[in-house]
Amino acid sequence: MRLFAFLSVSAILVLLPGCAKVQALVAQVVASVQPAQNPQPAPPAPTPPPPPAKPVHKGKKAEPKPEPTEAEVFEYIRSKLITLSPDDGINDNVEVSLNPSGTVMTITQPNGRCDEFLSALNVNSISWDIFDPSDSHNSRPEMVRVTIPSVAGKAARACYDKKGKVDEEVPNNRVRLLFSYAKVQIISGFQDKMTKAVKELIIDAGGAPEKGLF
């Protein structure tokens, strides 16, 4: 408001003749009271670059689990044949052993023993079934049988009675491993594990490897 009043008076004085000095003085005063122009804003400071990413240290890779040895595979099969054995006095697996060359597994039962020729067995034709060994005189608990045939032209086993005489009534073109059905039922994945172990033992003994025929 003061500036407006001053400018109004100044305008009147400028119009008066012979007031050159007054006009110059007015110009100086106006310049002094004009508000200073707003300075240009300073440019924004540059954004600092992001800190470098910290390297991610990955944990050490776990070393692959070593493959089991032939002795370890046999021990697995032996322990299961004994601990999961049928307990009917006839089909029990009393003892299981492996010869020094690793090619013959001997299973001893109450009525004799069978020598299983591992290198003659066919890993491509392993089968499982549930068998009831009861007869007309005795009732016995069910068993699980693992049947492994021999390669064509080879004997799968030789069986002997208690006196060591060859048992001609036992077929020699296949091997059978016997387990208690009730005991096997409580072990998760038992069939797959045992099948894998039997195949490995046969192949380690010199048997032909598994083939995808179909």
Backbone as CSV, one residue per row, in Angstrom:
resi,resn,N_x,N_y,N_z,CA_x,CA_y,CA_z,C_x,C_y,C_z
1,MET,0.822,-1.208,0.000,0.000,0.000,0.000,0.851,1.250,0.000
2,ARG,1.969,1.217,0.757,2.866,2.376,0.799,3.470,2.614,-0.560
3,LEU,3.829,1.514,-1.226,4.427,1.656,-2.563,3.412,2.245,-3.522
4,PHE,2.138,1.794,-3.419,1.099,2.315,-4.328,0.879,3.810,-4.121
5,ALA,0.834,4.228,-2.858,0.648,5.673,-2.578,1.813,6.480,-3.061
6,PHE,3.003,5.918,-2.882,4.208,6.649,-3.310,4.240,6.787,-4.809
7,LEU,3.852,5.715,-5.489,3.865,5.751,-6.954,2.836,6.767,-7.456
8,SER,1.697,6.872,-6.787,0.653,7.828,-7.213,1.166,9.261,-7.110
9,VAL,1.829,9.569,-6.001,2.381,10.927,-5.830,3.462,11.182,-6.847
10,SER,4.273,10.115,-7.081,5.383,10.272,-8.032,4.855,10.552,-9.410
11,ALA,3.767,9.876,-9.776,3.208,10.084,-11.116,2.763,11.515,-11.291
12,ILE,2.198,12.105,-10.255,1.756,13.506,-10.340,2.945,14.421,-10.508
13,LEU,3.987,14.150,-9.752,5.187,15.009,-9.848,5.831,14.902,-11.209
14,VAL,5.808,13.709,-11.819,6.429,13.516,-13.140,5.706,14.362,-14.162
15,LEU,4.418,14.532,-13.994,3.649,15.288,-14.963,3.930,16.788,-14.883
16,LEU,4.444,17.214,-13.750,4.740,18.653,-13.625,5.937,18.993,-14.484
17,PRO,5.864,20.111,-15.180,6.994,20.520,-16.028,8.158,20.976,-15.178
18,GLY,9.421,20.742,-15.722,10.635,21.188,-15.064,10.987,20.380,-13.861
19,CYS,10.488,19.193,-13.811,10.795,18.338,-12.628,11.668,17.171,-13.010
20,ALA,12.693,17.404,-13.808,13.578,16.314,-14.270,14.299,15.690,-13.101
21,LYS,14.767,16.550,-12.186,15.491,16.021,-11.032,14.567,15.151,-10.183
22,VAL,13.318,15.652,-10.075,12.363,14.874,-9.291,12.111,13.530,-9.924
23,GLN,12.035,13.490,-11.247,11.792,12.221,-11.961,12.925,11.232,-11.714
24,ALA,14.157,11.743,-11.736,15.304,10.839,-11.523,15.277,10.280,-10.116
25,LEU,14.931,11.194,-9.159,14.878,10.741,-7.772,13.804,9.675,-7.586
26,VAL,12.663,9.874,-8.234,11.575,8.898,-8.133,12.001,7.553,-8.687
27,ALA,12.722,7.578,-9.797,13.162,6.322,-10.427,14.065,5.543,-9.491
28,GLN,14.957,6.282,-8.788,15.863,5.626,-7.855,15.080,4.987,-6.703
29,VAL,14.101,5.749,-6.198,13.331,5.232,-5.059,12.534,4.013,-5.457
30,VAL,11.901,4.063,-6.652,11.107,2.916,-7.114,11.971,1.677,-7.228
31,ALA,13.185,1.869,-7.776,14.087,0.718,-7.953,14.471,0.128,-6.611
32,SER,14.605,1.011,-5.590,15.048,0.508,-4.287,13.957,-0.254,-3.546
33,VAL,12.686,0.111,-3.809,11.600,-0.535,-3.072,10.984,-1.710,-3.799
34,GLN,11.356,-1.932,-5.070,10.822,-3.101,-5.789,11.346,-4.384,-5.147
35,PRO,10.479,-5.356,-5.005,10.950,-6.616,-4.398,11.968,-7.301,-5.293
36,ALA,12.955,-7.860,-4.671,13.989,-8.573,-5.447,13.363,-9.806,-6.105
37,GLN,13.818,-10.060,-7.324,13.315,-11.222,-8.053,13.771,-12.516,-7.350
38,ASN,12.852,-13.435,-7.388,13.195,-14.727,-6.769,14.358,-15.378,-7.503
39,PRO,15.364,-15.755,-6.771,16.489,-16.416,-7.465,16.059,-17.775,-8.016
40,GLN,16.712,-18.208,-9.072,16.434,-19.518,-9.648,16.798,-20.597,-8.629
41,PRO,15.897,-21.590,-8.471,16.226,-22.653,-7.501,17.459,-23.438,-7.923
42,ALA,18.216,-23.800,-6.940,19.443,-24.573,-7.229,19.049,-25.953,-7.752
43,PRO,19.812,-26.456,-8.700,19.499,-27.805,-9.228,19.608,-28.844,-8.111
44,PRO,18.742,-29.851,-8.163,18.788,-30.876,-7.101,20.116,-31.614,-7.094
45,ALA,20.507,-31.991,-5.918,21.766,-32.736,-5.800,21.619,-34.098,-6.471
46,PRO,22.656,-34.551,-7.149,22.566,-35.858,-7.836,22.323,-36.993,-6.836
47,THR,21.467,-37.941,-7.253,21.174,-39.091,-6.389,22.382,-40.006,-6.321
48,PRO,22.842,-40.314,-5.123,24.028,-41.185,-5.035,23.711,-42.569,-5.576
49,PRO,24.668,-43.208,-6.208,24.418,-44.564,-6.741,24.150,-45.535,-5.608
50,PRO,23.309,-46.568,-5.867,23.023,-47.554,-4.805,24.284,-48.305,-4.416
51,PRO,24.362,-48.706,-3.175,25.559,-49.458,-2.751,25.649,-50.777,-3.509
52,PRO,26.855,-51.225,-3.763,26.990,-52.498,-4.497,26.364,-53.649,-3.722
53,ALA,25.701,-54.538,-4.470,25.043,-55.689,-3.832,26.083,-56.592,-3.195
54,LYS,25.734,-57.056,-2.017,26.642,-57.961,-1.324,26.624,-59.327,-2.011
55,PRO,27.783,-59.904,-2.210,27.794,-61.235,-2.841,27.112,-62.264,-1.971
56,VAL,26.321,-63.122,-2.612,25.611,-64.176,-1.881,26.517,-65.389,-1.792
57,HIS,26.825,-65.761,-0.579,27.693,-66.914,-0.372,26.830,-68.158,-0.252
58,LYS,26.841,-68.975,-1.270,26.064,-70.205,-1.253,26.764,-71.247,-0.384
59,GLY,25.937,-72.034,0.274,26.495,-73.082,1.112,27.228,-74.126,0.274
60,LYS,28.128,-74.796,0.884,28.891,-75.826,0.197,27.975,-76.956,-0.245
61,LYS,28.129,-77.363,-1.503,27.293,-78.440,-2.027,27.586,-79.732,-1.283
62,ALA,26.486,-80.415,-0.947,26.660,-81.705,-0.278,27.253,-82.712,-1.254
63,GLU,28.228,-83.431,-0.794,28.852,-84.441,-1.648,27.865,-85.587,-1.878
64,PRO,27.869,-86.134,-3.103,26.939,-87.243,-3.387,27.210,-88.430,-2.477
65,LYS,26.124,-89.058,-2.073,26.246,-90.215,-1.191,26.916,-91.357,-1.937
66,PRO,27.957,-91.956,-1.365,28.648,-93.045,-2.072,27.744,-94.254,-2.245
67,GLU,27.956,-94.955,-3.352,27.178,-96.161,-3.610,27.552,-97.242,-2.595
68,PRO,26.568,-98.028,-2.136,26.892,-99.084,-1.162,27.767,-100.150,-1.791
69,THR,28.615,-100.729,-0.988,29.474,-101.809,-1.468,28.677,-103.105,-1.535
70,GLU,29.280,-104.122,-2.180,28.608,-105.412,-2.272,28.366,-105.995,-0.877
71,ALA,29.346,-105.798,0.018,29.193,-106.313,1.381,28.028,-105.633,2.099
72,GLU,27.873,-104.325,1.891,26.780,-103.591,2.537,25.424,-104.019,1.984
73,VAL,25.364,-104.234,0.668,24.106,-104.681,0.061,23.726,-106.068,0.581
74,PHE,24.716,-106.958,0.624,24.428,-108.303,1.135,23.974,-108.251,2.594
75,GLU,24.629,-107.422,3.397,24.264,-107.338,4.813,22.828,-106.838,4.981
76,TYR,22.405,-105.923,4.111,21.015,-105.439,4.166,20.052,-106.590,3.878
77,ILE,20.336,-107.356,2.812,19.452,-108.476,2.440,19.448,-109.527,3.539
78,ARG,20.629,-109.862,4.038,20.736,-110.892,5.080,19.946,-110.495,6.333
79,SER,20.112,-109.242,6.772,19.439,-108.809,7.997,17.922,-108.860,7.849
80,LYS,17.434,-108.513,6.657,15.977,-108.530,6.447,15.454,-109.962,6.339
81,LEU,16.208,-110.857,5.702,15.775,-112.250,5.614,15.658,-112.880,7.001
82,ILE,16.544,-112.499,7.895,16.523,-113.094,9.236,15.492,-112.414,10.136
83,THR,15.491,-111.078,10.167,14.580,-110.383,11.089,13.130,-110.438,10.631
84,LEU,12.902,-110.582,9.321,11.531,-110.645,8.796,11.168,-112.065,8.354
85,SER,11.857,-113.032,8.904,11.673,-114.425,8.512,10.310,-114.963,8.927
86,PRO,9.723,-115.838,8.100,8.527,-116.566,8.553,8.913,-117.430,9.760
87,ASP,8.049,-117.507,10.731,8.346,-118.289,11.938,7.352,-119.442,12.048
88,ASP,7.415,-120.354,11.065,6.480,-121.486,11.099,7.190,-122.826,11.289
89,GLY,8.512,-122.780,11.521,9.252,-124.021,11.747,9.648,-124.749,10.489
90,ILE,9.214,-124.280,9.325,9.546,-124.935,8.056,10.248,-123.972,7.100
91,ASN,9.670,-122.785,6.983,10.184,-121.805,6.013,11.079,-120.732,6.644
92,ASP,11.452,-120.940,7.905,12.290,-119.955,8.584,13.646,-119.793,7.875
93,ASN,14.124,-118.548,7.833,15.483,-118.290,7.355,16.403,-118.332,8.578
94,VAL,17.022,-119.486,8.795,17.837,-119.686,9.995,19.159,-118.935,9.877
95,GLU,19.797,-119.014,8.707,21.059,-118.304,8.478,21.212,-118.000,6.990
96,VAL,21.936,-116.912,6.706,22.201,-116.496,5.329,23.678,-116.129,5.246
97,SER,24.370,-116.656,4.239,25.798,-116.375,4.090,26.145,-116.168,2.616
98,LEU,27.310,-115.566,2.385,27.796,-115.294,1.027,29.196,-115.868,0.910
99,ASN,29.462,-116.609,-0.176,30.785,-117.213,-0.324,31.848,-116.138,-0.603
100,PRO,33.121,-116.442,-0.440,34.181,-115.435,-0.597,34.184,-114.726,-1.947
101,SER,33.795,-115.402,-3.002,33.788,-114.761,-4.328,32.570,-113.874,-4.542
102,GLY,31.612,-113.956,-3.632,30.414,-113.126,-3.746,29.433,-113.579,-4.798
103,THR,29.522,-114.825,-5.233,28.655,-115.304,-6.312,27.585,-116.291,-5.852
104,VAL,27.725,-116.815,-4.639,26.767,-117.804,-4.137,26.266,-117.360,-2.762
105,MET,24.958,-117.196,-2.663,24.333,-116.869,-1.373,23.629,-118.127,-0.871
106,THR,23.962,-118.540,0.340,23.391,-119.751,0.918,22.374,-119.388,1.988
107,ILE,21.149,-119.937,1.846,20.087,-119.710,2.824,19.785,-121.047,3.502
108,THR,19.972,-121.061,4.815,19.734,-122.279,5.597,18.369,-122.192,6.258
109,GLN,17.574,-123.286,6.117,16.250,-123.391,6.727,16.214,-124.640,7.608
110,PRO,15.149,-124.831,8.365,15.114,-125.979,9.286,15.331,-127.327,8.592
111,ASN,14.892,-127.482,7.355,14.979,-128.781,6.683,16.153,-128.905,5.712
112,GLY,17.030,-127.920,5.679,18.164,-128.013,4.774,18.655,-126.634,4.354
113,ARG,19.281,-126.571,3.176,19.802,-125.291,2.701,19.715,-125.238,1.180
114,CYS,19.792,-124.009,0.639,19.840,-123.803,-0.809,20.989,-122.851,-1.129
115,ASP,21.793,-123.229,-2.122,22.840,-122.354,-2.643,22.269,-121.599,-3.837
116,GLU,22.180,-120.277,-3.723,21.617,-119.445,-4.784,22.756,-118.913,-5.656
117,PHE,22.739,-119.258,-6.952,23.810,-118.848,-7.864,23.480,-117.457,-8.433
118,LEU,24.011,-116.439,-7.789,23.618,-115.063,-8.098,23.924,-114.663,-9.539
119,SER,25.065,-115.070,-10.065,25.455,-114.643,-11.415,24.586,-115.267,-12.501
120,ALA,23.771,-116.277,-12.130,22.912,-116.945,-13.114,21.493,-116.397,-13.107
121,LEU,21.216,-115.389,-12.268,19.843,-114.916,-12.116,19.529,-113.763,-13.059
122,ASN,18.242,-113.646,-13.388,17.759,-112.635,-14.325,17.088,-111.488,-13.566
123,VAL,17.740,-110.333,-13.488,17.196,-109.207,-12.712,15.997,-108.560,-13.391
124,ASN,15.733,-108.897,-14.647,14.619,-108.289,-15.379,13.273,-108.940,-15.077
125,SER,13.279,-110.014,-14.309,12.023,-110.753,-14.107,11.765,-111.064,-12.635
126,ILE,12.057,-110.113,-11.755,11.791,-110.307,-10.329,10.304,-110.064,-10.054
127,SER,9.673,-110.971,-9.327,8.240,-110.824,-9.033,7.977,-111.074,-7.548
128,TRP,6.870,-110.490,-7.083,6.455,-110.629,-5.685,5.043,-111.215,-5.629
129,ASP,4.797,-112.066,-4.626,3.433,-112.531,-4.409,3.250,-112.906,-2.941
130,ILE,2.001,-113.055,-2.538,1.660,-113.450,-1.172,1.227,-114.918,-1.222
131,PHE,1.826,-115.720,-0.346,1.616,-117.162,-0.392,1.134,-117.659,0.974
132,ASP,0.144,-118.531,0.935,-0.365,-119.157,2.154,0.214,-120.570,2.245
133,PRO,1.153,-120.808,3.178,1.788,-122.130,3.268,0.982,-123.168,4.056
134,SER,-0.233,-122.823,4.429,-1.050,-123.771,5.203,-1.338,-125.022,4.364
135,ASP,-1.478,-126.142,5.044,-1.886,-127.379,4.369,-3.121,-127.936,5.068
136,SER,-3.505,-129.131,4.693,-4.738,-129.705,5.243,-4.618,-130.025,6.733
137,HIS,-3.406,-130.087,7.227,-3.205,-130.453,8.636,-2.822,-129.262,9.513
138,ASN,-2.155,-128.248,8.924,-1.641,-127.140,9.724,-1.963,-125.796,9.068
139,SER,-2.325,-124.869,9.927,-2.559,-123.503,9.465,-1.308,-122.669,9.777
140,ARG,-0.777,-121.990,8.767,0.450,-121.200,8.950,0.217,-119.771,8.458
141,PRO,0.932,-118.809,9.029,0.758,-117.415,8.599,1.231,-117.204,7.169
142,GLU,0.644,-116.219,6.516,0.993,-115.932,5.122,2.432,-115.423,5.003
143,MET,2.999,-115.671,3.821,4.367,-115.253,3.539,4.392,-114.374,2.286
144,VAL,5.429,-113.594,2.193,5.720,-112.863,0.963,6.865,-113.595,0.273
145,ARG,6.680,-113.910,-1.016,7.724,-114.593,-1.774,8.276,-113.668,-2.850
146,VAL,9.600,-113.625,-2.924,10.274,-112.928,-4.022,10.855,-114.003,-4.929
147,THR,10.390,-114.047,-6.165,10.839,-115.072,-7.110,11.756,-114.443,-8.154
148,ILE,12.930,-115.065,-8.348,13.909,-114.581,-9.325,14.291,-115.756,-10.217
149,PRO,13.919,-115.749,-11.483,14.264,-116.860,-12.368,15.721,-116.801,-12.808
150,SER,16.199,-117.903,-13.315,17.564,-117.938,-13.838,17.562,-117.507,-15.300
151,VAL,18.738,-117.150,-15.787,18.908,-116.907,-17.214,18.753,-118.247,-17.928
152,ALA,18.181,-118.227,-19.122,17.940,-119.472,-19.865,19.223,-120.302,-19.976
153,GLY,19.089,-121.583,-19.656,20.216,-122.508,-19.775,21.083,-122.593,-18.541
154,LYS,20.756,-121.845,-17.491,21.560,-121.880,-16.266,20.696,-122.283,-15.078
155,ALA,21.321,-122.938,-14.098,20.619,-123.314,-12.875,20.645,-122.138,-11.903
156,ALA,19.499,-121.873,-11.289,19.405,-120.761,-10.350,19.883,-121.154,-8.960
157,ARG,19.745,-122.437,-8.599,20.103,-122.867,-7.250,20.274,-124.378,-7.189
158,ALA,20.855,-124.803,-6.085,20.926,-126.226,-5.744,20.554,-126.340,-4.278
159,CYS,19.576,-127.230,-3.971,19.087,-127.349,-2.606,19.445,-128.725,-2.033
160,TYR,19.670,-128.771,-0.723,20.128,-129.978,-0.043,19.291,-130.191,1.219
161,ASP,19.116,-131.473,1.587,18.398,-131.766,2.823,19.350,-131.674,4.007
162,LYS,18.881,-132.057,5.183,19.695,-131.924,6.385,20.992,-132.738,6.305
163,LYS,20.958,-133.840,5.575,22.127,-134.713,5.474,23.083,-134.305,4.357
164,GLY,22.718,-133.217,3.631,23.594,-132.761,2.561,23.311,-133.398,1.219
165,LYS,22.220,-134.144,1.137,21.854,-134.788,-0.126,21.035,-133.820,-0.976
166,VAL,21.288,-133.817,-2.292,20.564,-132.928,-3.201,19.069,-133.242,-3.145
167,ASP,18.267,-132.194,-2.998,16.808,-132.332,-2.965,16.298,-132.165,-4.395
168,GLU,15.968,-133.272,-5.022,15.538,-133.265,-6.412,14.147,-132.668,-6.605
169,GLU,13.382,-132.550,-5.536,12.018,-132.058,-5.661,11.950,-130.528,-5.769
170,VAL,13.026,-129.863,-5.442,13.033,-128.397,-5.487,13.428,-127.933,-6.889
171,PRO,12.606,-127.165,-7.586,12.962,-126.671,-8.932,14.235,-125.825,-8.872
172,ASN,15.110,-126.036,-9.858,16.386,-125.311,-9.837,16.428,-124.148,-10.829
173,ASN,15.279,-123.809,-11.414,15.274,-122.726,-12.415,14.839,-121.380,-11.816
174,ARG,14.730,-121.327,-10.503,14.347,-120.060,-9.859,14.804,-120.051,-8.403
175,VAL,14.948,-118.843,-7.887,15.276,-118.626,-6.477,14.071,-117.994,-5.810
176,ARG,13.831,-118.376,-4.552,12.735,-117.759,-3.809,13.239,-117.286,-2.449
177,LEU,12.960,-116.006,-2.178,13.273,-115.423,-0.877,11.965,-115.273,-0.115
178,LEU,11.952,-115.716,1.140,10.712,-115.759,1.917,10.761,-114.783,3.093
179,PHE,9.645,-114.056,3.263,9.498,-113.106,4.366,8.121,-113.285,4.998
180,SER,7.999,-112.917,6.259,6.705,-112.916,6.932,5.864,-111.764,6.388
181,TYR,4.676,-112.061,5.942,3.785,-111.021,5.408,3.440,-109.995,6.487
182,ALA,3.154,-110.454,7.696,2.781,-109.546,8.784,3.923,-108.598,9.134
183,LYS,5.164,-109.091,9.115,6.321,-108.258,9.462,6.647,-107.252,8.356
184,VAL,6.518,-107.679,7.113,6.828,-106.804,5.981,5.861,-105.627,5.910
185,GLN,4.619,-105.853,6.325,3.587,-104.830,6.212,3.906,-103.555,6.985
186,ILE,4.699,-103.650,8.026,4.954,-102.480,8.873,6.179,-101.684,8.415
187,ILE,6.835,-102.103,7.333,8.021,-101.409,6.842,7.659,-100.654,5.570
188,SER,7.768,-99.343,5.607,7.403,-98.508,4.461,8.390,-98.704,3.308
189,GLY,7.847,-98.935,2.108,8.679,-99.047,0.913,9.557,-100.275,0.873
190,PHE,9.207,-101.304,1.632,10.074,-102.476,1.713,10.266,-103.151,0.361
191,GLN,9.206,-103.311,-0.413,9.316,-104.017,-1.690,10.301,-103.325,-2.625
192,ASP,10.191,-102.006,-2.749,11.096,-101.275,-3.640,12.543,-101.377,-3.165
193,LYS,12.757,-101.240,-1.860,14.124,-101.294,-1.326,14.751,-102.669,-1.522
194,MET,13.974,-103.710,-1.233,14.515,-105.060,-1.365,14.770,-105.408,-2.832
195,THR,13.861,-105.007,-3.712,14.064,-105.269,-5.139,15.352,-104.609,-5.626
196,LYS,15.567,-103.367,-5.221,16.780,-102.649,-5.615,18.031,-103.339,-5.079
197,ALA,17.986,-103.753,-3.815,19.145,-104.405,-3.202,19.462,-105.735,-3.890
198,VAL,18.424,-106.523,-4.177,18.632,-107.820,-4.833,19.242,-107.622,-6.223
199,LYS,18.751,-106.648,-6.963,19.307,-106.386,-8.290,20.779,-105.999,-8.204
200,GLU,21.110,-105.139,-7.255,22.499,-104.710,-7.107,23.407,-105.882,-6.742
201,LEU,22.932,-106.750,-5.837,23.742,-107.898,-5.434,23.989,-108.835,-6.612
202,ILE,22.961,-109.074,-7.410,23.101,-109.962,-8.576,24.059,-109.366,-9.595
203,ILE,23.937,-108.084,-9.873,24.817,-107.434,-10.853,26.255,-107.410,-10.340
204,ASP,26.447,-107.125,-9.042,27.796,-107.139,-8.470,28.424,-108.523,-8.559
205,ALA,27.595,-109.558,-8.528,28.099,-110.935,-8.595,28.402,-111.373,-10.022
206,GLY,28.136,-110.530,-11.001,28.412,-110.879,-12.393,27.186,-111.161,-13.216
207,GLY,26.020,-110.939,-12.649,24.791,-111.131,-13.408,24.599,-110.045,-14.457
208,ALA,23.770,-110.325,-15.450,23.514,-109.364,-16.515,22.762,-108.152,-15.972
209,PRO,23.113,-106.938,-16.421,22.413,-105.741,-15.931,20.979,-105.673,-16.425
210,GLU,20.217,-104.837,-15.763,18.798,-104.678,-16.110,18.653,-104.021,-17.480
211,LYS,17.673,-104.464,-18.243,17.410,-103.920,-19.576,15.942,-103.562,-19.716
212,GLY,15.699,-102.450,-20.409,14.324,-102.077,-20.702,13.881,-102.767,-21.989
213,LEU,13.263,-103.923,-21.851,12.906,-104.705,-23.031,11.665,-104.156,-23.719
214,PHE,10.752,-103.545,-22.956,9.501,-103.064,-23.551,9.239,-101.627,-23.085
